[in-house]
Amino acid sequence: MLEDDRLLNEAVEYLQSLRLQERPIEPAQLRQAVSRLLVNIRNAEKSALRISLYRRAVAAAVILIVLAAGLYGGRGWLSPRASLQTAYGEVRNNKLPDGTEIMANADTRILYFTGWKDGKDREVWLKGEAFFHVSKTPLKSRFIVHTDHFDILVTGTKFNAVNRSDKANITLEEGSVTLLAPDQKELKMLPGDFVEYHSGLLEKRLVQRDSVLAWKEHILIFNNTPLRQLVDIIREYYGVSVQPADEATGNKTLVGILRNDNLDVLLRALEMTGDFKVERNNDKIVIKDH
């Protein structure tokens, strides 16, 4: 059993040395991994290599047990997880333990560890959309935002990041950032750059910065924008069922600025353009050509 104890200690030391690169593990994935581990242990007991495999299983079990306790990357026991979350239609300002300021858009969740120490990476996970004003530290600790498709590496800067099911992008307002793709390729950004993740690639594009960041002022800016894009925004921000009456209506374009304080205000503003009529039927919203 002394050998088993040594393996346990080595597994723990290895976890502590890991950099936090993995995404949070889903409970279903963890249950499946545990089930496979138990099967392997039972099979190992029946084989001639029982002792060797058992020791490997012990080390693997330690990792799984630690992950089950809420640890990923080997640091969960040192820093409890915390989260910031906004509801549909809500925009809220927040501040992280290091002084970093975040404005979170509607339906956004940000996960992070408390107890950050200068000299160590500060890491957060983003689901939704948020504008970050990252605080610099004396030791220039990196600030890393993890999304589903790429990581954002910064020290102190301002940027807007989107990580939703149908889109992922970043707009850099100030400073510089480095994007790290899953294939480990790096892309450096300068102020004014807009980078979108599309078909497995990071691509720089030209966009109107004011339109991208308009949500911070509770407005939407349109410049010959098809109605179907506004429909997507309404679904995304408010979590409601909405659709144009037909394809022709969806292709009709908008020009101007609409208030986006809440759903009713937005729909009234849309009708006041004189180009559209909004009909509600229970929980469904249909936008028709006027």
Secondary structure as the mmCIF struct_conf table of DSSP 4:
data_model
#
loop_
_struct_conf.conf_type_id
_struct_conf.id
_struct_conf.beg_label_comp_id
_struct_conf.beg_label_asym_id
_struct_conf.beg_label_seq_id
_struct_conf.end_label_comp_id
_struct_conf.end_label_asym_id
_struct_conf.end_label_seq_id
HELX_RH_AL_P HELX_RH_AL_P1 LEU A 2 SER A 17
BEND BEND1 LEU A 20 LEU A 20
BEND BEND2 GLU A 22 GLU A 22
HELX_LH_PP_P HELX_LH_PP_P1 ARG A 23 GLU A 26
HELX_RH_AL_P HELX_RH_AL_P2 PRO A 27 GLU A 45
TURN_TY1_P TURN_TY1_P1 LYS A 46 LYS A 46
BEND BEND3 SER A 47 SER A 47
TURN_TY1_P TURN_TY1_P2 ALA A 48 LEU A 49
HELX_RH_AL_P HELX_RH_AL_P3 ARG A 50 ALA A 68
TURN_TY1_P TURN_TY1_P3 ALA A 69 GLY A 70
BEND BEND4 TYR A 72 TYR A 72
TURN_TY1_P TURN_TY1_P4 GLY A 73 GLY A 74
TURN_TY1_P TURN_TY1_P5 GLY A 76 LEU A 78
BEND BEND5 SER A 79 SER A 79
STRN STRN1 ARG A 81 GLN A 85
TURN_TY1_P TURN_TY1_P6 TYR A 88 GLY A 89
STRN STRN2 ARG A 92 LYS A 95
TURN_TY1_P TURN_TY1_P7 PRO A 97 ASP A 98
BEND BEND6 GLY A 99 GLY A 99
STRN STRN3 GLU A 101 ALA A 104
BEND BEND7 ALA A 106 ASP A 107
STRN STRN4 ARG A 109 PHE A 113
BEND BEND8 THR A 114 THR A 114
TURN_TY1_P TURN_TY1_P8 ASP A 118 GLY A 119
BEND BEND9 LYS A 120 LYS A 120
STRN STRN5 ARG A 122 HIS A 133
HELX_LH_PP_P HELX_LH_PP_P2 VAL A 134 LYS A 136
TURN_TY1_P TURN_TY1_P9 PRO A 138 LEU A 139
STRN STRN6 PHE A 143 HIS A 146
BEND BEND10 ASP A 148 HIS A 149
STRN STRN7 ASP A 151 VAL A 154
BEND BEND11 THR A 155 GLY A 156
STRN STRN8 LYS A 158 ARG A 164
TURN_TY1_P TURN_TY1_P10 SER A 165 ASP A 166
STRN STRN9 LYS A 167 GLU A 174
BEND BEND12 GLY A 175 GLY A 175
STRN STRN10 VAL A 177 LEU A 180
TURN_TY1_P TURN_TY1_P11 PRO A 182 ASP A 183
BEND BEND13 GLN A 184 GLN A 184
STRN STRN11 GLU A 186 MET A 189
TURN_TY1_P TURN_TY1_P12 PRO A 191 GLY A 192
STRN STRN12 PHE A 194 HIS A 198
TURN_TY1_P TURN_TY1_P13 SER A 199 GLY A 200
STRN STRN13 LEU A 201 ARG A 205
HELX_RH_AL_P HELX_RH_AL_P4 ARG A 209 LEU A 213
HELX_RH_3T_P HELX_RH_3T_P1 ALA A 214 GLU A 217
TURN_TY1_P TURN_TY1_P14 HIS A 218 HIS A 218
STRN STRN14 ILE A 219 PRO A 226
HELX_RH_AL_P HELX_RH_AL_P5 LEU A 227 TYR A 238
STRN STRN15 SER A 241 PRO A 244
BEND BEND14 ALA A 245 ASP A 246
HELX_RH_AL_P HELX_RH_AL_P6 GLU A 247 ASN A 251
STRN STRN16 THR A 253 ARG A 259
BEND BEND15 ASP A 261 ASN A 262
HELX_RH_AL_P HELX_RH_AL_P7 LEU A 263 MET A 272
TURN_TY1_P TURN_TY1_P15 THR A 273 THR A 273
BEND BEND16 GLY A 274 ASP A 275
STRN STRN17 PHE A 276 ASN A 281
TURN_TY1_P TURN_TY1_P16 ASN A 282 ASP A 283
STRN STRN18 LYS A 284 ASP A 289
#
